[in-house]
Amino acid sequence: MNRLLPYLIMAFMSVLVISCQKEPDESILDQPPPATNCQLIKAEALDNGSVTDTAGYTYTNDKITKASYTDFYNTYDYSGTKMTKRSYFESGSLTGYDTILYNGDGTIRKVETYLANPVLPAPILFLEYVFTYSGGKLVNLLEKADTSFTGGGPVTLYEYNYTYTGNNITRAIEKDYVDVVTDTLTYQYDNVSSYYKNIFLTDLFLSELNGQILPMAFSANNVIRLSQGGDDYTLSYTVDSKKNLSEFLIDGEAYIRYSYKCQ
């Protein structure tokens, strides 16, 4: 099943907080001056050139600790430099959170998503992503979900096996356990260091985990072409005068725009 096109269009929407910002609100961008160099202060999702969603980022000790939207916000907790929790709030109330677990070498082992609501006796484990590595490289991802929504526990919906050329994932075999089909995705790259490698857990585009586009964060370089089932997508990137990523484009259309504050 081709999950890619709908995901590329809707990737900036959270599975936990289904909200749509109709007008960007500059008042949510409550950033202190950056400590050093440049810091991302805003990301905008675009549709046909119009802004459909905006995230304003707050920093504490040079780490993003909050992403603010008009109707909701996310907070981020860390242990040292590693993010360990992402919490989702709407109307000031916690609606869910992710716990991020690591291997001894610092690679992500598992991400668990819990639904939280005052009417629930306890948070429900809803989504689970299990990462497997070989030689420090991501080679397998399991996407699981509790499709009963009753706390029965997640079951595997999708599995991805990744193949590398050098340090880039160039092929993914996707097993769809719902429709019982297998598909192949292929990836081509530029020679520029990945823009998303260290920010995907807070990024407006990649933070909703999806095995089809995780190669953008787990490869050394940037994906410039993605092919699946006879469909080809051209991915491109523009940078500002300081070489910061300023726009992410799919087939020539800008989908995410990034803004920075520099010293």
C-alpha positions as CSV (number, residue, x, y, z in Angstrom):
1,M,0.0,0.0,0.0
2,N,1.4,3.4,-1.0
3,R,1.4,5.4,2.3
4,L,3.9,8.0,0.9
5,L,1.9,10.6,-0.9
6,P,-0.8,11.1,1.8
7,Y,2.0,11.2,4.4
8,L,4.1,13.8,2.5
9,I,1.1,16.0,2.3
10,M,0.0,15.5,6.0
11,A,3.3,14.8,7.8
12,F,3.2,17.9,9.8
13,M,0.0,16.9,11.6
14,S,0.3,15.1,15.0
15,V,-1.4,11.7,15.6
16,L,-2.2,12.9,19.0
17,V,-3.3,16.5,18.5
18,I,-5.4,16.9,15.4
19,S,-5.6,20.7,15.2
20,C,-5.3,23.1,12.3
21,Q,-4.0,26.6,12.7
22,K,-5.9,28.8,10.3
23,E,-3.8,31.9,10.8
24,P,-0.1,32.1,12.0
25,D,0.2,33.7,15.3
26,E,3.4,35.6,15.9
27,S,2.7,36.0,19.6
28,I,3.5,32.3,20.2
29,L,7.2,32.8,19.1
30,D,8.4,33.6,22.6
31,Q,12.1,33.0,21.9
32,P,14.9,34.4,24.0
33,P,17.9,35.5,22.1
34,P,20.0,32.5,20.9
35,A,23.0,31.7,23.0
36,T,25.4,31.2,20.1
37,N,25.4,31.2,16.3
38,C,21.9,30.4,14.8
39,Q,18.9,28.8,16.4
40,L,15.7,27.7,14.7
41,I,12.8,29.9,16.0
42,K,10.0,29.0,13.6
43,A,8.8,26.4,11.2
44,E,5.8,26.8,8.9
45,A,3.9,24.2,7.0
46,L,2.8,25.3,3.6
47,D,0.1,24.3,1.1
48,N,0.1,25.9,-2.3
49,G,2.2,28.7,-0.9
50,S,-0.2,29.4,2.0
51,V,0.8,28.8,5.6
52,T,-1.3,26.1,7.2
53,D,0.5,25.6,10.5
54,T,3.3,27.3,12.5
55,A,5.6,26.1,15.3
56,G,7.5,28.5,17.4
57,Y,10.4,27.1,19.4
58,T,11.5,27.9,22.9
59,Y,15.1,27.0,24.1
60,T,16.6,26.2,27.5
61,N,20.4,25.8,27.6
62,D,20.5,25.6,23.8
63,K,18.0,22.7,23.6
64,I,14.4,23.0,22.2
65,T,12.1,22.5,25.2
66,K,8.8,23.7,23.8
67,A,7.1,24.0,20.4
68,S,4.1,26.3,20.5
69,Y,1.2,26.3,18.1
70,T,-2.0,28.5,18.2
71,D,-4.2,25.8,19.8
72,F,-1.7,23.4,21.4
73,Y,1.9,23.0,22.4
74,N,4.5,20.2,22.9
75,T,7.2,20.1,25.5
76,Y,10.5,18.2,25.4
77,D,12.5,16.7,28.3
78,Y,16.1,15.6,28.2
79,S,18.7,13.5,30.0
80,G,21.9,15.2,29.2
81,T,21.8,15.8,25.4
82,K,19.2,12.9,24.8
83,M,15.5,13.7,24.5
84,T,13.6,11.3,26.8
85,K,10.1,12.6,26.6
86,R,7.8,14.5,24.3
87,S,4.5,15.7,25.9
88,Y,1.5,17.0,24.0
89,F,-0.9,19.6,25.4
90,E,-4.2,21.0,24.2
91,S,-6.1,23.8,26.0
92,G,-3.5,23.4,28.8
93,S,-4.3,19.7,29.4
94,L,-2.0,16.8,28.7
95,T,-3.4,14.7,25.8
96,G,-0.5,12.3,25.4
97,Y,3.3,11.8,25.5
98,D,6.2,9.8,24.0
99,T,8.9,8.1,26.0
100,I,12.2,7.7,24.1
101,L,14.4,4.8,25.2
102,Y,18.1,4.4,24.1
103,N,20.6,1.7,23.7
104,G,23.9,1.8,25.5
105,D,25.6,3.3,22.5
106,G,23.2,6.2,22.4
107,T,21.0,5.1,19.5
108,I,17.2,5.1,19.9
109,R,15.9,1.7,20.9
110,K,12.2,2.4,21.2
111,V,9.6,5.2,21.1
112,E,6.4,4.6,23.0
113,T,3.3,6.9,22.6
114,Y,0.8,7.1,25.3
115,L,-2.7,8.6,25.2
116,A,-3.6,10.6,28.3
117,N,-7.0,11.9,29.3
118,P,-8.7,12.7,32.6
119,V,-11.4,10.2,31.9
120,L,-8.8,7.4,31.5
121,P,-7.8,5.5,34.7
122,A,-4.2,5.5,33.4
123,P,-2.4,6.4,30.2
124,I,-2.8,3.9,27.3
125,L,0.1,2.7,25.3
126,F,-1.1,3.5,21.8
127,L,1.9,3.5,19.4
128,E,5.3,1.8,19.6
129,Y,8.3,2.1,17.3
130,V,11.1,-0.5,17.7
131,F,14.5,0.3,16.2
132,T,17.1,-2.4,15.4
133,Y,20.7,-1.6,14.4
134,S,23.7,-3.4,12.9
135,G,27.1,-1.8,13.2
136,G,25.5,1.4,14.4
137,K,23.2,1.7,11.4
138,L,19.4,1.4,11.5
139,V,18.4,-1.8,9.7
140,N,14.9,-2.5,10.9
141,L,11.9,-0.6,12.2
142,L,8.6,-2.0,13.6
143,E,5.6,0.3,13.7
144,K,3.0,-0.9,16.2
145,A,-0.4,0.4,17.3
146,D,-3.2,-0.6,19.7
147,T,-5.9,-0.7,17.0
148,S,-8.5,-1.6,19.7
149,F,-8.0,1.8,21.5
150,T,-8.7,-0.2,24.7
151,G,-5.3,-0.7,26.1
152,G,-4.9,-4.2,24.7
153,G,-1.4,-3.4,23.6
154,P,0.2,-2.5,20.3
155,V,0.4,-5.0,17.4
156,T,2.8,-4.7,14.4
157,L,1.2,-2.9,11.5
158,Y,4.3,-2.2,9.4
159,E,7.9,-3.5,9.3
160,Y,10.8,-1.9,7.4
161,N,14.1,-3.5,6.5
162,Y,16.8,-1.0,5.3
163,T,19.7,-1.6,3.0
164,Y,22.6,0.8,2.7
165,T,25.0,2.1,0.1
166,G,27.8,3.5,2.2
167,N,26.2,5.5,5.0
168,N,22.9,6.2,3.2
169,I,19.8,4.0,3.2
170,T,19.1,3.4,-0.5
171,R,16.4,0.7,-0.2
172,A,13.5,0.0,2.2
173,I,11.4,-3.2,2.1
174,E,8.0,-2.3,3.6
175,K,5.9,-5.2,5.0
176,D,2.2,-4.1,5.5
177,Y,0.7,-6.6,8.0
178,V,-2.7,-5.0,7.6
179,D,-3.2,-5.5,3.9
180,V,-0.6,-8.3,3.8
181,V,1.5,-6.8,1.0
182,T,5.2,-6.0,0.6
183,D,6.5,-2.9,-1.2
184,T,9.9,-1.5,-2.0
185,L,11.1,2.1,-1.7
186,T,14.4,3.4,-3.2
187,Y,16.3,6.6,-2.2
188,Q,18.8,8.7,-4.0
189,Y,21.0,11.3,-2.2
190,D,23.0,14.5,-2.6
191,N,26.5,14.9,-1.2
192,V,25.5,17.4,1.6
193,S,25.4,16.4,5.2
194,S,21.8,15.6,6.3
195,Y,19.9,18.6,7.5
196,Y,17.6,16.3,9.6
197,K,19.9,13.9,11.3
198,N,19.9,15.7,14.7
199,I,16.6,17.4,14.8
200,F,14.0,15.0,13.6
201,L,12.4,14.5,17.0
202,T,11.4,18.2,17.1
203,D,11.0,18.8,13.4
204,L,7.6,19.8,12.0
205,F,7.9,17.4,9.1
206,L,9.7,14.3,10.6
207,S,8.6,14.3,14.2
208,E,5.6,12.1,13.4
209,L,7.6,8.9,12.9
210,N,7.1,7.1,9.6
211,G,9.4,4.3,8.3
212,Q,9.1,5.5,4.7
213,I,10.8,8.8,5.4
214,L,13.0,8.0,8.4
215,P,16.0,7.4,6.0
216,M,16.0,11.2,5.8
217,A,17.1,11.3,9.4
218,F,19.2,8.1,9.6
219,S,21.4,8.6,6.5
220,A,24.5,10.7,6.2
221,N,23.2,12.8,3.2
222,N,19.9,14.3,2.0
223,V,17.3,12.3,0.1
224,I,16.7,14.0,-3.3
225,R,14.6,11.3,-5.0
226,L,12.2,8.8,-3.5
227,S,10.6,6.1,-5.6
228,Q,7.8,3.7,-4.6
229,G,5.4,1.6,-6.8
230,G,6.1,3.5,-10.0
231,D,5.8,6.9,-8.3
232,D,8.8,9.2,-8.1
233,Y,9.1,12.2,-5.7
234,T,11.8,14.8,-6.1
235,L,12.9,16.3,-2.8
236,S,15.0,19.5,-2.7
237,Y,16.3,21.9,-0.1
238,T,17.1,25.6,-0.1
239,V,19.5,27.3,2.4
240,D,19.9,30.8,3.6
241,S,23.1,32.9,3.5
242,K,24.4,31.1,6.6
243,K,23.8,27.6,5.1
244,N,20.8,27.0,7.4
245,L,18.0,24.9,5.8
246,S,15.3,27.5,4.9
247,E,12.9,25.4,2.8
248,F,12.0,21.8,2.1
249,L,10.4,21.1,-1.2
250,I,8.6,18.2,-2.8
251,D,8.4,18.2,-6.6
252,G,9.3,21.8,-6.6
253,E,6.6,22.9,-4.1
254,A,7.7,24.3,-0.7
255,Y,6.2,22.2,2.1
256,I,8.1,23.5,5.2
257,R,9.8,26.9,5.7
258,Y,12.3,27.5,8.5
259,S,13.3,30.7,10.1
260,Y,16.3,31.4,12.4
261,K,17.7,34.0,14.8
262,C,21.5,34.4,14.6
263,Q,24.0,36.3,16.7
